[in-house]
Amino acid sequence: MSTPLQFNLTAADIPTHWYNLNADFSEPLPPPLHPGTRQPVTPDLMTAIFPANLVAQEMSAERSIEIPQEVRDVYALYRPTPLLRAVRLEKALQTPAHIYYKYEGVSPAGSHKPNTAIPQAYYNKVAGTKRLATETGAGQWGSSLAMACQVFGLECTVYMVKVSYQQKPYRKLLMQTYGATVHASPSMETEFGRKALAEDPQSNGSLGIAISEAVEDTVKHPHTKYALGSVLNHVCIHQSVIGIEAIKQMELAGEEPDIVYGCAGGGSNFAGIAFPFIEQNLKHGKKYRIVAVEPASCPSLTQGELRYDFGDTAELTPLMMMYTLGHKFMPPSIHAGGLRYHGMAPMVSHCRKLGLIEAVACPQLKVFESAVLFARTEGIVPAPESSHALAVLIDEAKRCREEGKKKVLMFNLTGNGLLDLAAFDSYLSGHMKDVGSDD
């Protein structure tokens, strides 16, 4: 009898509610602070850049938040996403471990980002917004928001970190195909972009700079709101559909994961896979180990400080309690552009503080070695970001082989790497190098 490879749900199983971990923390999440007064931010202050309906979600402590039917209808383009068992990878590693992956790369934009782009566009449309401004690192978020804006009839302007704009031209083209306007950041479009270029004409940019540009764009243009693809509470809440589905699918597989892995940059995809499993630990006595994996070159969880810091370089955003390398930190130009962020989502940071998750940093060459092995065994070219979680999972699978232990391991494959092939070219040609946070 052959080993089953896929554990699929039906359209009827698309989640009807998002899960909000804020309801189950043993101590409250510290509130964001106003950048000027350093007092807790009130909803009316946040509506300068976000619609009121999303602000309500951002500040909600409600455990279960209903997903609008209009959002579920668009989710049905690709959800539920499959859970697969990587039996060929298991065989290549000669491990007794069972390896599963939740595959978000089946979405129209090729990543997990539509899970929040679709509701953000929907809620903005309902609120009367005409145009959204945002930033993007590797381009997964920008292309997802561009797609969602097209679905709901909104204009979309994206500030794309310059190093990724240059490394990943097809992501830029995908955004433009969906109808978005895309600027390399730092750009000449904003006052802060011009300032950054004056200080460093060769700047590769950063997510902190791109966020500053998008926020400035928002406040200077009428009928415009800002959309963020990671970090904030409502983004993490929207991504919970990943873990909610995965729990059901592991039941179909007849197993439970000993360890759940997710890559972590800003924190949204990690939250998506991790938070529903954390709920199982907190409310149902489960003992899942949950591991966040970040790049060694941008190690906010493993080397950052837990303190209030700005979400952007220009100090326009509220201060958030998070693990941070400092909002002026300029990450090296690694190929996992979606993980090049100086801080970690407040909710993920709070999980780390409370001991609900573990964190590991992984170097770039090891990441791509693991990605190539996965592609050659499972047939899917994984996104560089997701491959961080894969690399650490493979280490554990090898330990299982050496110790003769059978464990069930699962990771969130957040997207495919078909628009990241220039990064694989760099690795396969021998030009890629490891870089640390000080390089």
N, C-alpha and C positions, 0 to 999 in steps of 0.2 A: 504494500500500500504506500503510495507516494505521500511525501510531506506536503500539507497544504501551504501555499505560498501567500495567498491573499485572504484578508478577512474584511469583507465589504458590508457596509450598511446600505439601506435604501433611502430614497428621497424622503420617506416618512420619518427617517431618523435624524434629519437635520435638526440640530438643537433648537428648541423654542425659547430658551433663556440663556443669557450669559451668566457666568459665575463671578462674583465679586469677593475676593479674598479679604478685603477690608472688613467684612462682617465677622471674620473669624480670627483676626489677630488677637493675641493675648494682651497686647498693649497697643493703644491707638497709634496710627501712622502720624508722625509729626506733620503739621500743616505747612503748605508753601507760604513764604513770606514775601511781602511787597518789597521790590528792590529799593525803594526810597525810604519808607518808614520802618522797614523790618518788622512790621506787624503782620499777623496772619491775613492772608488774602481773602477778601470777601467775594461772593459770586458776581456782584456788580462790576468789580474791577476786572474780572476775567472775561466779561462779555465784550471788552474792547477788541479782543482778537478771536474769541470763540463764540458760537451761538449759545444761547441760554440753555437749550435742551442738552447740549453736550457738557456744559458747565455743571448741570445738575448731576449728570453721570459721574463727572470727575470728582465731585464732592460727596457722592453717595456712599452710604454704609449698608445699603440694601444688598442682601446676599444674592438674590436672584432677580435679574433684570430682563424683562420680556424683550425678545427680538421682534421688531415690527415685521409684519407679513411681507411688506414691500422689500425689506432687506433679505428675508428668507427666500423670496422669489429669485433674487439675483444670486444669492448663495448657491441656489440649485444649479447654476451653470457648472459648478465643480464640486460642491459638497454633497454628501460626505466624501472626504478624501480617503484613499485607501490606507490600510495598515498591511504591511508585508513582512514576511519572515525572510531573512537574508541567508538562505540555506547554502548558497554557493560561497558566500563570504565565510560562513562557518566552516565549510569544507576546506577552503584555502588556508584558513587559520588553524585547522585541525583542532578545533576547540569543542569541548562538550557544552559550551554556553549556547543558548538559543538567542539569536539576535533579531530584533524586530525594529522596523522603522515606520513612522507615520509620515506619509509623503504628501507635502503641500505643493509640490511642483506641478501638480495637475491643474492649478488655477489658470485662467486665461493669461495672466501676467507672469506666470511661471514661479510664483513664490507664495508665502503665507500672507503677504501684505494686503491683499484684497479683503481679508477678514475684518480689517478695520477701515480700509479705504471706502468700502461700500457703505457701511453705516455712517461714516463721517460725511460723505457726500449726501446721503439721504437726509440726515438731520439738518445739514446746512440748507438743502433745497427747501425743506419744510419751513425753515426759519426765514426764508426770503433772501438768502445769500445768492449773489450772481457769479462770484469769482472766488477761487481758492488760491492761496499762495502757500508754497511749502518748500522744503529743502529735501535733498536726497543724497545719500552717500554712493553706494554702488549702483543705484538706479532701480532697485526692486520697488521701493516705496513710491518713487516718482512715477514709474510706469503704472503701478496699481492705482494711484490716485487719478492719474490721467484717464485711465479706463473708467473708473467710477464716475468721474466728472462727466464723461461722455454719456454714460448711462442715464444720469440725472440732469443733463442739460446745463452744466456749469462750465465756466471758463477755468483754465488751470495754468498757473505759472510756477515753474520749478527752478530752484537754484541748486544746481548739481555740483558737488565738490569737484574742483578742477582736475585733481589727479584721476578721479573716476571718469570724468567727462572725457579725458584723453585716453584712458586705458580701456574704456567700455563704450565705444561709439555706437554700438547697436542698441544699447539701453537708451541712449539719447534719441536714437531714431525711433525706437518703440514708443517713447513718450510723444514724440512729434506725430507719429502715425495715429495715436489716439487723440491728437488735437491739441496737445499742450505746447506752451512756449517754454523753452529751456535755456537757461543762462549758466555758463560756467562760473562758479563761485570761488574766489571773490570776483565780482563783476563790476562794471562801470554803471550798472543800473541803480545802485543805491549809494547813499552817502557813506555807509560803513564799508561797503565793498571798495569804493574809491580810496578810502582811508587805508584799508588793508593792502591794496595794491601800491599805494604811495610808500608804505613802510617796507614792503617786500614785493617788487614787481614780478618775481619768479615764484610767488607763493603757490603751493600746491592746494591750499585751501584746507578746510576742516569742516566737520558737521557743525561745530560751534559758530564758525563764521557764516556758514550757509543759513543756519537758523536765524542769526541776527539779520541777514539780508531779507529773509522771508517775512520776519516780524515787522521790519521797517516798511517793506512793501505793503503789508496788510494795513498798517495804521495810516498810510499816506494815500490809499486808494479807496474810494467809496464802494459800498456794497461788497467789500472783500473781507474774508475771514481767513484765519491761519489754520492749517491742518498739519498735524504732527504724526509721524509713522511709528513712533516708539516712545518710551520713557513715561508718558503720562498715564494716570490711572485708567481713564476710559479706554485707552488703547490696549492696555493689558487685559481689561475686562472683555473687550471685543474678541481678543485672540483666544479666550478660554474655550471657544468651540473646538479647538484642536484637541485639548486634553479630555474634554467631555466625550467626544467621539472615541478617542483612543481607549478610554476605560471600557466602553461597551465592546470595542473590537477585541481587546485582550480577553474579555469574557468569552467571545466567540472562539478565540484561539485556545481557550481552556487553560490559560496560564496567567500569572501575575508577574510584573517586572520586579526584580530585586533592585535594579538601579535604572533611573530615568535620566537621560542626558539631554541637554540643550545648549546650543551656542548662545553666547551673551555679549551684546554690544551695548545697545540702549536698554534691552531687556524684554521687548514685547514678545518675540517668538518663544523665548525661554519661559516667560510667564504663561503663554498659551498652552504649552505642554505641561508645565510644572504645577500651576496653581490648582487645577482640579485634582491632581494626585496629592498635593499638600492638604487639600480638603479631606481626602480620604484618610490621611494620617491623623489630622486633627479631630475629625468628627466620627471616624469609624474604626479607629485603633489600628490602622495599617502601619507598616514599617518600611515604606518605600524610601530608599536612598535617592536623593535628587541632586544632580550635579550640574552646575553651570560652568561652561568652558569658554574662556575668553582668549584673545590673542596675547602672546607674551609681550608684544610691542605696545599694547594699550590695556594694561592690566588693572582696571579700576577696582574690581572686587577683591583681587589678591594683593594689590600693593597700594591702592588708594586709601584715602582717609574718609571716615564716615562723618560728614559735617554738612552744614548748609553751603550750597554753592549755586552759581548761576547755571542755567541750562545752555547759555550761549556765550559767545566771546565778548559781545558788545555790552553785556550786562543789562539787557532789555527785559529778560524774562524774570518771573519770580524766582526767588531762591528756594531750592529744594533740598531736603535732607537726603543725601545719597552718598554712596561711595564714589569718590571723585579723585582724579589726578590733577584737578585745577582747571578752571574754564579757559585759561590761557594755554593749556597744554596743546602742542601741535604733534599729532600722531605721525609716525613714519608712514611712508607710502606703501603699505602692504596691499595685497590684492583683494583681501576680504574687506572691501570698502564699507560694507554695512556694519562692521564692528569697530570702526575708527571713531569712537565717541569717548569724550573725557570722563563721563559719569555714567552711573547706572540708575535705572528706574527706581524711584523711591520705594515702590512696593517690593521690588526684588531686593533692594538694599535692606529693607526692614526684615525680609525673610532671612537674609544673611546674618543680620544682627541677632535675631531671635533663635538662630541655630536650626532653622527649618531646611536649609539647603547647604551644600558644600560648593566650593569654587576652586577651579584649576585653571592655570594659564598654559597655553600650548604654542610652540614656535611654528613659524610659517612652513618650513620645509617638511616637518613631520605631518602637518595638515595636508599638504598636497600629495605626499607619499600615500597617505591613507585614502585620499580622494581618488587617486589613480587606481589603487587596488580595488576600491568599491566599483568604479566604472568597469573594470576588467572582469569582475566577478558577477555583479548584479546588473550591469548594462546601463545604469543611469549615471550620467555625469553629475555629481553633486555640486551644489553651490559651494564656493570657498568658505562662506560663513558656516554652513551646516557641517562642513568637514572638520571643524574644530571639535565638535561633539563626537563625531565619528572616530577621530584619532584617539581620544581618551577612552572611548568604548573599546576600541581594538586593543589597547593596552590591557584593559580588564579581561577581555576574551583570551588574551595570551596568558594572563595569570591563571585563568581557569584551566587552561591546558596544562600549565606547569604544575598546578596543585591538584589536578584531577577533580575539580569542583564544577558542578553544573549550576550555572546561574542564568537567569532570564534578564537580558539587557535590552533596553529600548532607547532610541534617539529620535529626535525630531528632524527629519530631512526637510528643511524649510523651503527649499527651492532647487530647481535644476541649474546646472552651470553652463548651459549651451550658449549664453551670451557672455560667458567668462572665459572663453577658450584662449584668449590672449594670455591670461594668467597661467593656464596649463602649458601654453607654448613656452612661457618663461621658465616654468619648472622643468619641462621635458628637455629643453635645450641646454639646461645647466646654468642659466643666467640668474635664476632666483637665488636670493640669499636670505638667511635669517637676520632679523633686526630686533633689537630690544627697544624698550621704552625710552632709552636715552640716545638712540641713534638718530 
